[in-house]
Amino acid sequence: MADIGLSGLAGQSPSAGRVWGWLVRGEVGLAVGVIGIIILLILPIPAWLLDILLSLSITSAVLILMTALLIKKPLEFTAFPTVLLVTTLFRLGLNLASTRLILTNGHEGPHGAGQIIKAFGELMMGGNYIIGVIVFAILVIVNFVVVTKGSGRIAEVAARFTLDSMPGKQMAIDADLSSGLIDQDEAKKRRKELEQESTFFGAMDGASKFVRGDAVAGLIIVAINVIGGFLIGVLQHKIPAGDAATTYTLMTIGDGLVSQVPALVISIAAGFLVSKAGVEGSANKALVAQLAMNPISLGMVSASSGIIALIPAMPKLPFLVLAVLAGVLAWRRTVMENAPEVVIETAPSAEQEEEPISNSLAIDDVKIELGYGLLALINDLDGRKLTDQIRALRKTLAADFGFVMPPVRILDNMRLPTQGYAIRIKEMECGAGEVRIGSLMAMDPRGGQVELPGDHMREPAFGLPATWIDEGLKEEATFRGYTIVDPATVLTTHLTEILKDNMADLLSYAEVQKLLKDLAPEQKKLADDVVPAIVTGTSLQRVLQALLRERVSIRDLPTILEGVAEAAPHTASITQLVEAVRARLGRQLCWANRGDDGALPIVTLSPDWEVAFGEALMGQGEDKQLAMAPSKLQEFIRGVREAFERAALAGDQPVLLTSPQVRPYVRSIIERFRGQTVVMSQNEVHPRAKLRTVGQV
């Protein structure tokens, strides 16, 4: 259908229509245009075709100028360097074609190179070719010395400062992303704009040389045309010297003018474009907003114009008109600024009503508040910034636990100590501490006190003995085997532990739905069959939260869904669903808690305690609760501590292995005094896992 339509429009065969369709495509049209410019440099063209091409050159220059004037910011015209190259080559091709016509047909009269060149030449010369030469030279000087040189210098400086400021702008984007002010899509958009800005001004720095070279070439071509045409006219065609000088000068000046006018217009467009950096809005709005808004400036203009009008022999009318206009504008601006504010009570729109309410109800999931002295952590250019470490932390936690933590918002809080910070989860403070800017935290891996001069304190994340030492003692501390940590890492480590402790609270219903939505296509059917057909989204959320509460990764979501689908028809208890899922994740649990030798170190629960816990369970079915005497619980806690302390002295970090029936209740007791201790049931031990018993409770 498309081929038939094109061929019908062209009055040709369908194959010819296809060729026409290719030509009207942008990239093919550009390629044909560039080839046409090259042809202008090689082959002669008739005068009538030169007139058409010269008119195209003039109108395209006006189009480029209007585009540069009306765009809101330079990046909206990123194709300008390419446009500048193409138009410069086009004008040079036209110069060569017109030179060929002038030298070939100049003896026939001023119309030998076309009507446009003749008309421009007569307009410029006004009957005197000497005046035409002088005016043309001034026009070229204005373009070459003033406009082109100025815009080229602006482009050069803008390119240098844009490249120098890129790291700071990039860090500002990263800070906004880490603090939650923008999302990933907005960050990508800003990075792309930053890259385009640096590329654009770098290209403009080089592209401005095209216009400069074009002006030089125009002067050389004018000299060649005048001298060469005069010699050809006098020596070959036997034209009188005066007539030859007049004819060839008229055509040469017309040719130079018809080339230099578009060049001047495009140079002005380039000047507007590069000088517009940092100004928002079209040129007219920006100029009015910045020049005509200050009543004092307008008043000074009015007074100056009035004083000049009083000078003897000075034309009074134009200056008096300007004085009156500037005075009226100054008076109106003054009245507007001093007018009393009138408050009109109207029915607020729904948007006005909801905005302050939504702002007051918004809760930051994770927030870090910094004292005034810690703001340097965000803009630290020498080491890793806090925002960089937080971004890396979110990636690590996503890989380790299977869901993306919410963005971390960073704010200053003048009520905190100068070097203090506070970490909040859902607006509630979950941790606080102090770090020393310009110092390093030193810790003894053996748990002892650091024997170096400094400020002794407790490490905020784990409560270990630590000392803030001067940066000059770093080598000595390293030589003694101490662990050295910078302030940003101290804060990030504290944040890491708090996030791990609160992962269950951060996994919202919306995050669960997002995890289901982001499943691989081959797993979507499983998710659709399980939720909500077998379990509700809320029940799945509670299962995932229970796993995260024990620091079990939910990254293998398909396996978790399989475990839920298998157990849900038999029980509605979240506890039983979690136990069924944990049994499915046995390989993952054994791998995550293995020792350095590849075996799973375990501390077993003795048969006596197994029986004690079993007998302490009261109730039936899903209503079972642990009812153990306080003295018995204290004895159990003491036994767990002793067993795990012995294992720690031997360099092991074992898990506590229990029967499946009592595991949830044992874990509920242990999490109150040893939250980092892993409690596994015998059902969760993978058949191929190697076990190594290191103790018994």
C-alpha positions in Angstrom: 0.0 0.0 0.0 2.8 2.4 0.9 4.7 1.6 -2.3 1.6 2.1 -4.5 0.9 5.5 -2.8 4.4 6.7 -3.3 4.6 5.6 -6.9 1.2 7.3 -7.5 2.4 10.5 -6.1 5.6 10.4 -8.2 3.8 9.2 -11.3 6.4 6.3 -11.5 6.6 2.6 -11.0 6.4 1.0 -7.5 10.2 0.4 -7.5 10.7 4.1 -8.1 8.3 4.9 -5.3 10.4 2.8 -2.9 13.5 4.8 -3.9 11.5 8.0 -3.2 10.5 6.7 0.2 14.2 6.1 1.1 15.1 9.6 0.0 12.6 11.3 2.3 13.9 9.4 5.3 16.0 11.7 7.5 19.3 9.8 7.4 19.2 9.1 3.7 18.3 12.7 3.0 21.3 13.9 5.1 23.6 11.6 3.3 22.4 12.8 -0.1 22.8 16.4 1.1 26.4 15.9 2.1 27.1 14.1 -1.2 25.5 17.1 -2.9 27.8 19.5 -1.1 30.8 17.5 -2.2 29.5 17.6 -5.8 29.4 21.5 -5.5 33.1 21.4 -4.8 33.8 19.4 -8.0 31.2 19.9 -10.7 30.0 23.3 -12.2 26.4 24.2 -11.7 24.1 26.6 -13.7 23.3 30.1 -12.5 19.6 29.3 -11.8 20.5 26.4 -9.6 23.0 28.6 -7.7 20.2 31.1 -7.0 18.1 28.4 -5.5 20.9 27.1 -3.3 21.9 30.6 -2.2 18.3 31.3 -1.1 18.3 28.0 0.8 21.5 29.0 2.6 20.0 32.4 3.7 16.7 31.0 4.9 18.4 28.1 6.7 20.6 30.6 8.6 17.5 32.5 9.7 15.9 29.2 10.9 19.0 28.4 12.9 19.1 31.8 14.5 15.4 31.7 15.5 15.9 28.2 17.0 18.8 29.4 19.1 16.8 32.4 20.3 13.7 30.5 21.3 15.1 27.4 23.0 15.0 27.4 26.8 18.4 25.9 27.4 21.4 25.0 25.2 20.9 21.2 25.5 17.7 21.5 23.5 19.9 22.2 20.4 22.7 19.6 20.9 22.8 19.1 17.1 24.2 22.7 16.6 27.9 21.7 16.1 26.8 19.2 13.4 24.5 21.9 11.9 27.4 24.4 12.0 29.7 22.0 10.1 27.2 21.2 7.4 26.2 24.8 6.8 29.9 25.9 6.7 30.7 23.2 4.1 27.5 24.2 2.2 28.6 27.8 2.1 32.1 26.9 1.0 30.7 24.7 -1.8 28.5 27.6 -2.9 31.6 29.9 -2.8 33.5 27.6 -5.1 30.5 27.2 -7.4 30.0 31.0 -7.6 33.7 31.6 -8.1 33.6 29.3 -11.1 30.6 31.1 -12.5 32.2 34.6 -11.9 35.4 33.7 -13.6 33.7 31.9 -16.4 30.8 34.2 -17.2 31.9 37.5 -15.7 32.6 39.0 -19.2 28.8 38.6 -19.9 27.9 41.2 -17.3 26.9 41.3 -13.6 24.1 38.7 -14.2 26.6 36.0 -15.2 26.7 34.4 -11.7 23.0 34.6 -11.1 20.4 37.2 -10.0 20.9 36.9 -6.3 24.7 37.7 -6.5 23.9 40.7 -8.8 21.2 42.0 -6.5 23.3 41.8 -3.4 26.3 43.4 -5.2 24.2 46.4 -6.4 22.6 46.8 -3.0 26.0 46.9 -1.3 27.9 49.0 -3.7 25.3 51.6 -4.4 27.0 52.6 -7.7 30.5 52.8 -6.2 32.5 49.6 -5.9 35.1 51.2 -3.5 32.3 51.8 -1.0 31.1 48.2 -1.5 34.6 46.9 -0.8 34.9 49.0 2.4 31.4 48.0 3.7 32.0 44.4 2.9 35.4 44.4 4.7 33.7 46.0 7.8 31.0 43.3 7.7 33.7 40.5 7.6 35.7 42.2 10.4 32.5 42.4 12.6 31.9 38.7 12.0 35.5 37.5 12.3 36.9 39.8 15.1 33.8 40.5 17.2 31.0 37.8 17.0 33.0 34.7 16.1 36.0 35.4 18.4 33.7 36.2 21.3 31.5 33.2 20.9 34.5 31.0 20.4 36.1 32.3 23.7 32.8 31.7 25.6 32.6 28.2 24.2 36.2 27.5 25.2 35.7 28.7 28.7 32.3 27.0 29.1 33.8 23.7 27.9 36.7 23.9 30.4 34.5 24.8 33.3 31.9 22.3 32.4 34.5 19.5 32.4 36.0 20.7 35.6 32.7 20.8 37.4 31.6 17.4 36.3 32.9 15.5 39.4 31.1 17.9 41.7 27.8 17.7 39.8 28.1 13.9 39.6 28.6 13.7 43.4 25.6 16.0 43.9 23.4 13.6 41.9 24.8 10.6 43.9 24.0 12.5 47.2 20.5 13.2 46.1 20.0 9.6 45.1 21.4 8.2 48.3 19.3 10.6 50.4 16.1 9.6 48.6 15.5 13.0 47.1 15.4 11.5 43.6 14.9 8.0 42.3 17.0 5.9 39.9 15.2 7.1 36.8 15.7 10.8 37.7 19.4 10.1 38.5 19.9 8.4 35.1 18.2 11.4 33.5 20.4 13.9 35.3 23.6 11.9 34.5 22.6 11.8 30.8 22.0 15.6 30.8 25.4 16.1 32.5 27.1 13.9 29.9 25.3 15.8 27.1 26.3 19.1 28.5 30.0 18.3 28.7 29.9 16.8 25.2 27.9 19.8 23.8 30.2 22.5 25.1 33.3 20.4 24.1 31.9 20.1 20.6 31.0 23.9 20.5 34.6 24.7 21.4 35.8 23.0 18.3 32.8 23.9 16.1 33.4 27.7 16.6 36.6 27.2 14.6 34.5 26.4 11.6 33.0 29.8 11.5 36.4 31.4 12.1 37.9 29.5 9.2 34.8 30.3 7.0 35.4 34.0 7.5 39.1 33.7 6.6 38.2 31.6 3.5 35.7 34.3 2.5 38.4 37.0 2.5 40.7 34.9 0.4 38.0 34.0 -2.1 37.0 37.7 -2.5 40.6 38.6 -3.2 41.0 35.7 -5.7 37.7 36.7 -7.5 38.6 40.4 -7.8 42.2 39.9 -9.0 41.5 36.8 -11.1 38.3 38.2 -12.6 40.1 41.5 -13.5 43.0 39.7 -15.2 40.6 37.3 -17.1 38.4 40.1 -18.2 41.2 42.4 -19.4 43.6 39.8 -20.8 41.3 37.1 -22.2 38.1 38.9 -23.0 39.7 42.3 -23.8 37.3 44.2 -21.5 38.3 47.8 -20.6 40.0 47.9 -17.2 37.4 50.2 -15.7 34.5 48.1 -16.8 36.3 44.9 -15.7 37.0 46.3 -12.3 33.4 47.4 -11.8 31.8 44.2 -13.1 34.0 41.7 -11.3 34.0 43.7 -8.1 30.2 43.9 -8.1 29.8 40.1 -8.6 32.6 39.4 -6.1 31.1 41.7 -3.4 27.6 40.2 -4.1 29.0 36.7 -3.8 30.9 37.5 -0.6 27.9 39.2 0.9 25.4 36.4 0.1 27.9 34.1 1.8 28.9 36.2 4.7 25.4 37.3 5.7 24.3 33.6 6.5 27.7 33.2 8.2 27.1 36.3 10.3 23.6 35.1 11.2 24.9 31.6 12.2 27.7 33.2 14.2 25.2 35.3 16.1 23.2 32.1 16.7 26.3 30.4 18.1 26.9 33.4 20.4 23.4 33.2 21.7 23.7 29.5 22.3 27.0 29.4 24.2 26.2 32.6 26.2 22.8 31.1 27.3 24.4 28.6 29.7 22.9 28.9 33.1 19.9 30.9 31.8 16.5 29.3 31.8 13.7 30.2 29.3 13.8 31.8 25.9 16.2 34.7 25.3 13.5 37.4 25.4 12.0 36.2 28.7 15.4 35.9 30.3 16.5 39.4 29.2 13.3 41.0 30.4 13.3 39.1 33.7 16.9 40.2 34.4 17.1 43.7 32.9 13.7 45.3 33.4 12.7 44.1 36.9 14.9 46.4 39.1 13.2 49.8 39.6 16.4 51.5 40.7 18.2 50.5 37.5 15.3 51.8 35.4 15.2 55.0 37.4 18.9 55.6 36.7 18.3 55.0 33.0 15.5 57.5 33.0 17.6 60.1 34.8 20.6 59.6 32.5 18.5 59.9 29.4 16.9 63.1 30.7 20.3 64.7 31.5 21.7 63.8 28.0 18.6 65.4 26.4 19.6 68.7 28.2 23.0 68.9 26.6 23.1 71.7 23.9 23.0 70.5 20.3 21.9 67.1 21.3 18.7 65.7 19.7 16.2 65.9 22.5 13.3 63.8 21.2 14.8 60.3 21.3 16.4 60.8 24.7 13.2 62.3 26.2 11.1 59.4 24.9 13.6 57.0 26.5 13.6 58.9 29.8 9.8 58.9 30.0 9.5 55.2 29.1 12.2 54.1 31.6 10.6 56.3 34.3 7.2 54.8 33.8 8.6 51.3 34.0 10.5 52.2 37.2 7.4 53.7 38.8 5.2 50.6 37.9 7.9 48.3 39.3 8.1 50.3 42.5 4.3 50.3 43.0 4.1 46.6 42.4 6.8 45.9 45.0 5.3 48.2 47.7 1.7 47.2 47.1 0.1 45.7 50.3 -0.5 42.1 50.2 -4.2 41.3 49.8 -5.4 37.9 51.0 -8.5 36.7 49.3 -10.2 33.7 50.9 -11.4 31.3 48.3 -12.3 27.7 48.4 -9.0 25.9 48.1 -8.6 23.3 45.4 -8.2 19.7 46.2 -4.6 19.8 45.3 -3.9 22.7 47.8 -5.7 20.8 50.5 -3.9 17.5 50.0 -0.3 18.8 49.6 0.4 19.9 53.2 -1.5 16.8 54.5 0.6 14.4 52.4 3.7 16.2 53.4 2.9 15.8 57.1 2.0 12.1 56.7 5.1 11.2 54.7 7.5 8.9 56.7 11.1 8.2 55.7 11.7 4.5 56.1 15.5 5.0 56.7 17.0 8.3 57.7 20.3 9.5 59.0 20.6 12.8 60.8 24.0 14.4 61.0 25.4 17.0 63.4 26.7 20.2 61.8 30.3 19.0 62.0 29.6 15.8 60.0 28.3 17.5 56.8 31.8 17.1 55.4 31.1 13.3 55.1 28.7 14.0 52.3 31.2 16.1 50.3 34.4 14.3 51.1 36.4 14.4 47.9 39.6 12.7 49.3 38.1 9.4 50.4 34.9 7.5 49.9 31.9 9.6 50.6 29.2 8.5 52.9 26.7 8.5 50.0 29.0 6.2 48.0 29.3 3.8 50.9 25.5 3.8 51.5 24.8 3.1 47.8 27.3 0.2 47.9 25.7 -1.0 51.2 22.2 -1.1 49.6 23.6 -3.2 46.7 25.3 -5.6 49.1 22.2 -6.1 51.2 20.0 -6.6 48.1 22.4 -9.4 47.0 22.6 -10.9 50.5 18.9 -10.8 51.6 16.9 -10.7 48.4 15.2 -7.3 48.4 16.2 -3.7 47.8 16.4 -1.6 51.0 14.5 1.7 50.8 16.5 4.8 50.0 18.4 6.4 52.9 17.6 10.1 53.4 20.4 12.2 54.9 19.5 15.4 56.8 21.3 17.8 59.1 20.0 18.2 62.7 21.3 21.2 64.7 20.0 19.6 67.9 22.5 16.8 67.7 26.1 17.1 69.0 28.5 18.7 66.4 30.0 15.3 65.5 27.0 13.2 66.5 24.6 11.3 64.3 21.3 9.4 64.7 19.8 6.6 62.6 16.0 6.4 62.4 13.8 3.6 61.1 10.3 4.8 60.3 11.0 8.1 62.2 12.0 6.2 65.4 15.6 6.4 66.6 17.3 3.0 66.4 20.9 4.0 67.0 23.1 7.0 67.6 26.8 7.7 68.0 29.6 10.1 67.4 32.5 10.1 64.9 35.6 12.3 64.7 36.2 14.1 61.3 39.9 14.1 60.6 40.6 11.1 62.9 40.6 7.3 62.5 39.1 4.6 64.7 41.5 2.0 65.8 40.3 -1.4 67.3 42.2 -4.3 68.7 41.0 -7.5 66.9 41.6 -9.4 70.2 39.1 -7.2 72.0 41.5 -5.3 74.2 42.0 -1.6 74.6 44.1 0.2 72.0 47.4 1.3 73.4 47.8 4.5 71.5 47.1 8.2 72.5 43.6 9.3 71.5 40.0 9.4 72.6 38.9 6.0 74.1 35.3 5.0 73.5 33.1 2.1 72.4 32.5 1.2 68.8 28.8 2.1 68.2 27.8 -0.9 66.1 29.1 -3.8 68.4 30.2 -2.0 71.5 33.8 -3.1 71.3 36.6 -1.0 72.8 38.0 1.5 70.3 40.1 4.7 70.2 39.9 7.7 67.9 43.5 8.3 66.9 45.2 11.0 64.8 45.7 10.2 61.1 49.5 10.5 61.6 49.4 7.4 63.8 47.9 5.2 61.1 51.2 3.5 60.1 52.0 2.7 63.7 48.5 1.4 64.4 48.7 -0.8 61.3 52.1 -2.1 62.4 50.7 -3.1 65.8 47.9 -5.1 64.0 45.0 -2.8 64.9 42.0 -2.5 62.7 41.8 1.1 61.2 38.4 2.5 60.1 37.5 6.0 58.8 34.5 7.9 60.1 32.2 7.3 57.2 32.8 3.5 57.4 32.1 3.6 61.2 28.7 5.2 60.5 28.0 2.9 57.6 28.8 -0.2 59.7 26.4 1.0 62.4 23.8 1.6 59.7 24.4 -1.9 58.3 23.7 -3.6 61.6 20.6 -1.5 62.3 19.2 -2.4 58.8 19.9 -6.1 59.4 18.0 -5.9 62.7 15.1 -4.1 61.1 14.8 -5.8 57.7 11.5 -7.4 58.6 9.9 -4.0 59.3 11.3 -2.6 56.1 9.7 -5.3 53.9 6.4 -3.7 53.3 3.4 -5.1 51.4 4.3 -3.0 48.4 7.8 -4.4 48.4 6.4 -8.0 48.4 4.2 -7.2 45.4 7.2 -5.7 43.6 9.2 -8.8 44.3 6.4 -11.0 42.8 6.2 -8.6 39.8 9.9 -8.8 39.2 10.0 -12.6 39.1 11.4 -14.2 35.9 8.7 -14.9 33.3 9.0 -18.6 33.9 8.3 -18.1 37.6 5.3 -15.8 37.1 2.9 -18.8 36.8 4.0 -20.1 40.2 3.4 -16.8 41.8 0.0 -16.4 40.2 -1.0 -19.9 41.4 0.1 -19.3 45.0 -1.0 -15.7 45.6 -3.8 -15.1 46.3 -5.3 -18.6 45.5 -3.5 -20.5 48.3 -2.2 -17.7 50.6 -2.9 -14.0 50.7 -0.3 -11.4 50.0 -0.3 -10.4 53.7 0.4 -14.0 54.8 3.3 -14.2 52.3 4.6 -10.9 53.7 4.5 -12.3 57.2 6.4 -15.4 56.2 9.1 -13.4 54.5 9.3 -11.0 57.4 9.8 -14.0 59.8 12.7 -15.3 57.6 14.3 -11.8 57.5 14.0 -11.5 61.3 16.3 -14.5 61.6 18.5 -13.0 58.8 17.6 -15.6 56.2 17.8 -14.4 52.6 14.6 -14.3 50.6 16.4 -14.1 47.3 15.3 -17.6 46.3 11.7 -16.5 46.2 10.5 -19.3 43.9 11.7 -22.0 46.5 9.9 -20.0 49.2 6.7 -20.0 47.1 7.0 -23.7 46.6 7.4 -24.3 50.3 4.3 -22.1 51.1 2.3 -23.8 48.4 3.1 -27.2 49.8 2.3 -26.4 53.5 -0.5 -23.9 53.2 -3.3 -26.4 52.4 -2.6 -28.2 55.7 -2.1 -25.2 58.1 -2.8 -21.5 58.3 -0.2 -21.0 61.0 2.5 -18.6 60.0 4.9 -20.4 62.3 4.3 -23.7 60.6 4.6 -22.1 57.1 7.9 -20.6 58.1 9.2 -24.0 59.3 8.1 -25.6 56.1 9.9 -22.9 54.0 13.1 -23.2 56.1 13.2 -26.9 55.4 13.0 -26.1 51.7 15.9 -23.7 52.2 18.1 -26.2 53.9 20.9 -26.1 51.3 21.0 -22.3 51.6 21.0 -22.3 55.4 23.8 -24.8 55.6 25.9 -22.9 53.0 25.4 -19.5 54.7 26.5 -20.8 58.2 29.4 -23.1 57.1 32.8 -22.8 58.7 36.2 -22.2 57.1 36.6 -25.9 56.6 33.4 -26.2 54.7 31.6 -28.1 57.5 28.6 -26.8 59.5 29.6 -26.2 63.1 26.8 -27.1 65.5 26.0 -27.0 69.1 23.3 -29.6 69.8 20.4 -29.3 72.3 20.6 -32.2 74.8 17.8 -34.7 75.1 16.9 -33.3 78.5 16.3 -29.9 77.2 14.4 -31.3 74.2 12.1 -33.0 76.6 11.9 -29.9 78.9 10.8 -27.7 76.0 8.4 -30.3 74.7 6.7 -30.6 78.1 6.6 -26.8 78.5 4.4 -26.3 75.3 0.8 -25.6 76.3 -2.2 -25.6 74.1 -3.3 -27.5 71.0 -2.5 -27.1 67.4 -1.8 -23.6 66.3 -2.4 -22.2 69.8 0.7 -23.7 71.4 2.7 -21.4 73.7 5.9 -21.9 75.7 5.2 -21.9 79.5 8.6 -22.6 81.2 9.4 -21.7 84.8 11.7 -18.6 85.0 14.3 -20.5 86.9 14.4 -23.1 84.2 14.8 -20.4 81.5 17.7 -18.8 83.4 19.4 -22.2 83.6 18.9 -22.7 79.8 20.2 -19.2 79.0 23.3 -19.8 81.2 24.0 -23.1 79.4 23.7 -21.5 76.0 26.1 -18.7 76.9 28.7 -21.1 78.2 28.5 -23.4 75.2 28.8 -20.6 72.7 31.6 -18.8 74.6 33.6 -22.0 74.6 33.0 -22.3 70.8 34.0 -18.7 70.3 37.3 -19.3 72.1 38.0 -22.1 69.7 37.4 -19.8 66.8 33.9 -21.2 65.8 30.6 -19.5 65.1 28.3 -22.5 65.5 24.5 -22.8 65.0 22.2 -24.3 67.7 20.6 -27.5 66.3 17.2 -28.6 67.7 14.3 -30.8 66.8 11.7 -29.3 64.4 9.0 -29.2 67.1 10.8 -26.9 69.5 12.9 -24.8 67.2 10.6 -21.8 67.0 10.2 -21.6 70.7 14.0 -22.1 71.4 14.7 -19.3 68.9 12.1 -17.0 70.6 14.1 -17.3 73.8 17.6 -17.0 72.3 16.8 -13.9 70.2 16.3 -12.0 73.4 19.9 -12.3 74.6 21.9 -13.6 71.6 20.1 -12.2 68.5 23.0 -13.2 66.2 22.8 -16.9 67.1 21.4 -19.1 64.4 18.9 -21.8 65.5 18.3 -24.6 63.0 16.2 -27.7 63.1 17.2 -31.1 62.0 14.9 -30.8 59.0 16.9 -27.9 57.8 20.2 -29.8 57.5 20.9 -30.7 53.9 21.7 -34.4 53.3 25.1 -33.5 51.8 26.1 -31.0 54.4 29.1 -31.9 56.5 28.5 -31.5 60.3 31.0 -30.8 63.0 29.8 -30.9 66.6 31.6 -28.3 68.8 29.4 -28.5 71.9 26.1 -29.3 73.6 23.7 -27.3 75.7 
